[in-house]
Amino acid sequence: MSMTISLLERRILDRLVEQFAVPDDTGPDTGWEDLGFDSLALVELGLVLEKEYSVQVDDVELKEAGNVAGVAALLISKGVSGA
């Protein structure tokens, strides 16, 4: 797990806890497999992120990102502020 968590990673983690009932101690480096996320869960996560950040994110991109840290980097690459 990362020693520091960016604000964007924290926001994504909070959303996962709130909407996907992942454990509170989930970190940005926790893989989707470890969370039990299948392709449907990634589609749902993509929809949540699209609504919240106004960027299109599909399940394939999320799967390739692998975890919250990867998703944060993906969102930043799409113009979302990391702050």
The 8 nearest C-alpha neighbors of each residue, nearest first, counted from 0:
[[1, 28, 26, 2, 27, 29, 3, 25],
 [2, 0, 3, 4, 28, 27, 26, 68],
 [1, 3, 0, 4, 26, 27, 5, 28],
 [4, 2, 1, 5, 0, 27, 6, 8],
 [3, 5, 8, 9, 1, 6, 2, 27],
 [6, 4, 8, 7, 9, 3, 81, 82],
 [5, 7, 9, 8, 82, 10, 4, 81],
 [6, 8, 10, 81, 5, 9, 71, 11],
 [7, 9, 5, 11, 10, 6, 71, 12],
 [10, 8, 6, 12, 7, 11, 13, 5],
 [11, 9, 7, 13, 8, 12, 6, 14],
 [10, 12, 14, 8, 13, 9, 7, 15],
 [13, 11, 15, 9, 14, 10, 8, 16],
 [12, 14, 10, 16, 11, 15, 9, 17],
 [13, 15, 17, 11, 12, 16, 18, 10],
 [16, 14, 19, 12, 18, 13, 17, 21],
 [15, 17, 20, 21, 13, 14, 19, 18],
 [18, 16, 14, 15, 20, 19, 13, 21],
 [17, 19, 15, 14, 16, 20, 21, 13],
 [18, 20, 15, 21, 16, 17, 14, 40],
 [21, 19, 16, 18, 17, 15, 22, 23],
 [20, 22, 16, 19, 15, 23, 34, 25],
 [23, 21, 24, 25, 16, 20, 34, 15],
 [24, 22, 25, 16, 21, 13, 12, 20],
 [23, 25, 22, 26, 21, 16, 12, 29],
 [26, 24, 23, 22, 29, 27, 21, 12],
 [27, 25, 28, 29, 0, 24, 12, 1],
 [26, 28, 67, 68, 29, 66, 8, 0],
 [27, 29, 0, 26, 66, 68, 30, 67],
 [30, 28, 26, 27, 66, 25, 33, 31],
 [31, 29, 66, 33, 32, 65, 28, 34],
 [30, 32, 34, 36, 33, 66, 65, 35],
 [31, 33, 35, 34, 30, 36, 37, 29],
 [34, 32, 30, 31, 35, 29, 36, 25],
 [35, 33, 31, 32, 36, 30, 21, 29],
 [34, 36, 32, 33, 31, 37, 40, 30],
 [37, 35, 31, 40, 34, 32, 41, 38],
 [36, 38, 40, 39, 35, 41, 32, 31],
 [37, 39, 41, 40, 42, 58, 36, 62],
 [40, 38, 42, 41, 37, 43, 36, 58],
 [39, 41, 43, 37, 36, 42, 38, 44],
 [40, 42, 44, 38, 58, 43, 39, 45],
 [43, 41, 58, 39, 45, 40, 44, 38],
 [42, 44, 40, 46, 41, 45, 39, 47],
 [45, 43, 41, 47, 46, 42, 40, 48],
 [44, 46, 42, 48, 56, 43, 47, 57],
 [45, 47, 49, 43, 44, 48, 50, 42],
 [46, 48, 44, 50, 45, 49, 51, 43],
 [47, 49, 51, 45, 50, 46, 52, 44],
 [50, 48, 53, 54, 46, 55, 52, 47],
 [51, 49, 47, 48, 53, 52, 46, 54],
 [50, 52, 48, 49, 53, 47, 54, 46],
 [51, 53, 49, 54, 48, 50, 79, 74],
 [54, 52, 49, 50, 51, 55, 48, 79],
 [55, 53, 49, 52, 56, 77, 48, 50],
 [54, 56, 49, 57, 53, 45, 48, 46],
 [57, 55, 45, 49, 54, 60, 58, 48],
 [58, 56, 60, 59, 45, 61, 42, 55],
 [57, 59, 42, 61, 41, 60, 62, 45],
 [58, 60, 62, 61, 57, 63, 41, 56],
 [61, 59, 63, 58, 62, 57, 64, 56],
 [60, 62, 64, 58, 63, 59, 70, 57],
 [61, 63, 59, 65, 64, 60, 58, 41],
 [62, 64, 60, 65, 61, 59, 69, 58],
 [65, 63, 69, 61, 62, 70, 66, 60],
 [66, 64, 63, 62, 30, 69, 31, 61],
 [65, 67, 30, 69, 68, 28, 64, 29],
 [66, 68, 27, 70, 69, 71, 8, 28],
 [69, 67, 27, 71, 70, 66, 28, 8],
 [68, 70, 64, 72, 66, 67, 71, 65],
 [69, 71, 73, 67, 72, 68, 64, 74],
 [70, 72, 74, 68, 73, 69, 8, 67],
 [73, 71, 75, 69, 70, 74, 76, 68],
 [74, 72, 70, 76, 71, 75, 69, 77],
 [73, 75, 77, 71, 79, 76, 72, 70],
 [74, 76, 79, 72, 78, 77, 73, 80],
 [77, 75, 73, 74, 78, 72, 79, 71],
 [78, 76, 74, 75, 79, 73, 54, 55],
 [79, 77, 75, 76, 80, 74, 54, 81],
 [80, 78, 75, 74, 77, 81, 52, 76],
 [81, 79, 82, 75, 78, 7, 74, 77],
 [82, 80, 7, 75, 79, 6, 5, 71],
 [81, 80, 6, 7, 5, 79, 8, 75]]
